[in-house]
Every structure is written in C-alpha cells, then in structure tokens.
Amino acid sequence: MARIKYYLRSKSNPSKVYVRFSISREINFRKRTPLIVNPSNFNNSTGTLKVHCKSEEDFKFREELQSLTKHIISRFNEDKLNNKSIDKFWFDSLVDSHFNQNALENSNFELRSFARKYIDELPNRTNPNGSLGCAKSTLVKYKTILKKIIEFEDSRNRKTKISDVDLKFRDEFLDFLFSEQNIGTNTAGRYIVFIKTVCLYAKTNGVKTNYQLELIKGFSVKVKKVTLSFDELNLIATTNFKNEDLDSARDWLILGCYLGQRVSDLLRLTSKNLIIKGEMKFVELVQQKTNKKVTILLHPKVIEVLERRDYNFPKTYSNNIGSSSTNFNKLIKIVAKKAGIIKEIEGAKVNPKTNRKEDGFYPKYQLITSHICRRSFATNFYGDIPTPLLINITGHSTEKEFLNYIGKASIDYAEQLAKYWKIKV
C-alpha cells in the first residue's frame, strides 16, 4: 500500500520539509517541498508537528501537509488507472504543480526532455481502442521529429522550455523546417501537432504551458489522391513480364489493391496467413500499426494470382521490410509504365534537386507508390461494400478519417444515396 511521510534533513531553524512517497519496498520517491518548519516543533519519527504545537500558524502547516497528501494520493490513483508512467519525474512534477512551481522556474522542463519522455512511454501506453503500445513506425516518426527539434534548437544555440512554445516559436520552427530542412507542408503540419501534444502531456504532469498554446494548430493541404481503377488494374494484371522481380511486383500490386493493406503488412504475407473454410478462402493478419487482427475474404482477383503461384505469395526483395518496400516502390513504377498507365494527371512528386514535393502534371506511372494499394482498395469498393466493413479492413480509426482518406465530397454521398434508392442520376 502506498504511504506518504514527511521529514527533515536539517536541524537548523527553519528547515525545509521533505516528502517521501513509498509505493512498495523497492519503489519510493523523495522531494523537497517549499514548506519550512522549526525542527524543535517537528517529530521526524511520525512526520508531523508535535502535539503541543497549536498556534494558528501550526494549524495552517498541518493543513498544507494534509492538502499535499490528498493531492499525491488522488493523482497517483488516477494516473495509475490510466496507465501513466509513475516515476521520479512524475513525482517531482506532481509536488511542484501543487505548490505552483511551474516550468518558468525550472530549467529541467524542456521541450526536448518531455518529447523524449513522451516517446519512451509510448510502448506501454493504453490507446483509446484498448490496445497497448504503438507501431514501430510511429516510434521512428516521433524520434525523427525529436531530432528536428534538437537540430532547430542547436541552430539557435538555445533550448526550448515548454513555456516557450508560443506563436513566435511556431513561426520560427516552421521557417526552419521549410527554408533549412526542405520539409513538405503536410509533414511540417504533423510536426506542429506532435509538439502541441507533448506540451499538453507536460501540462497533465503539472507543468505550466504558454497561454498561446491553444492558438497553435496543426495543418495540412489537400493533395491529389492517386488511385488505380479496376480497368487499370486489369490492364496491369494482363501484362506479362519476363523479369522475375517485375513479375512479383505486378502480383504484389494486384494483391495489395484487392486486400487493402499497408505495404508494411502486405509484404509480410505468406501462405501461413491463408485460411480455407469450405469454399471460402481468407487472409488473416495482425496489422503492424494498429496491432489489430484482420480477416479478409479473398477477392477472385486475389485467388487468380495465388492459384497461378500454387497459393504461395510472390517473393519479396529483402528480409528487411523497409528495403523490400523501397524496391517495391521502384518496381511498380516500371510495371505501370510497361502496362500503359502513362496518361498525364495532376499530382505531386519529389524533385530530386530540391528534395521537396512539387505539384504539377506528370505521367501517372511516375506518381504510383506502394500507398496506392490501400487507397485504391478503399476508393474502388466505397459504395459497393458497407463502409464499416471497409474500415475494418483498412484499419482507419473513424468513418470521418476514412472518408477524408479517399477524398469524398458531399456530392459523392448524394450519388451513393441515389444509387441505393435506385434513382437515376
């Protein structure tokens, strides 16, 4: 059972009061408080004022101790229930917040420190859907953002406190990302969202944030969503390749567009993921990003590919999923080009000279990446398959997120409704 005790480390008058919070025999935290007392009036054994101390000042002192005790126990029970990290950092912040000692007064409350702590806690954090932890790719993404924060601070020769994160900081950080790092607009918007998340996390740990924090928002710009239609997929499926790598890339592309999975999940599939129940055939997998188990009934086009390969999946290009994805991205552009997917369309691709995405009109095959698999699946089957079933397969969190992903507008909803009502449009 958790216990709290107050004690003194000095006999000089006045002496600072320390608090010890013991969770178990092995786990206990200590912290100096701003409270002071005359040692002759304090009993270190019991952690309280001596019985004869009955002045008004003594009464207020006892109230302060009771208030801090209540604060610690209340927050401990709440944070333990929410699976928050209970450590020395948590305890120090808790005591400081009780006495209104904020980040402006404590040089340890730095943005990079809280960002690192937030990232370190992710593997043990409980998500809204009840799952635990996060995908490896999420950790990599957040560590990249932390690296950019540190590079920004180093370029300015100063560290950023949580309380420094205001609109001026936002503008300076964005200028650094755009002008010095060639970061794309949507990526920069996600960086800002992460920084705000870290500041709000610090706030829950008792750190005072800047009054402008609520005014800081993430942002994104709409990008042209590139997909492959059923006709284009048929064109690709019927194109023959003598090169084994291109042949495998074509089949992976077809499989991906009919299974709707991220490339990190797609290229992990083997015959072990196949399930046959009577005449029905399924693929079953656990999605890397969401840790969600998904079972997908095989589309006839998927069965065509697997039957041709004796129900084995195509070969991958490396034992490393990152390397495999890189090779897959290169090869499917060649596959699409040879299949005749060459019409110029609006989109964006990276300019190798500037290393930034640029909008324009390009041959469609140049805009094809592995992400086209999941997006094509969601777009092509939207309206034909109930949206909740599609979301279950693609792994989106909400219907709103799914619809934004495929870029549906209000007229699309009206046309879909008309289709269900059998009204000719």
Secondary structure, DSSP 8 states (H G I E B T S, - for coil): --EEEEEES--SSSEEEEEEEESSSS-EEEEEEEEEE-GGGEETTTTEE-TT--SHHHHHHHHHHHHHHHHHHHHHHHHHHTT---SHHHHHHHHHHHTT--GGG-TT-BHHHHHHHHHHHGGG-B-TTS-BS--HHHHHHHHHHHHHHHHHHHHHTS--BGGG-SHHHHHHHHHIIIIIS---HHHHHHHHHHHHHHHHHHHHTT----TTGGG--------------HHHHHHHHT---SSHHHHHHHHHHHHHHHH---HHHHTT--GGGEEEETTEEEEEEE-TTT--EEEEE--HHHHHHHHHTTT-----S-SSHHHHHHHHHHHHHHHHHHTT---EEEEEEEETTTTEEEEEEEEGGGG--TTHHHHHHHHHHBTTB-HHHHHHHHT-SSHHHHHHHHT--HHHHHHHHHHHTT---
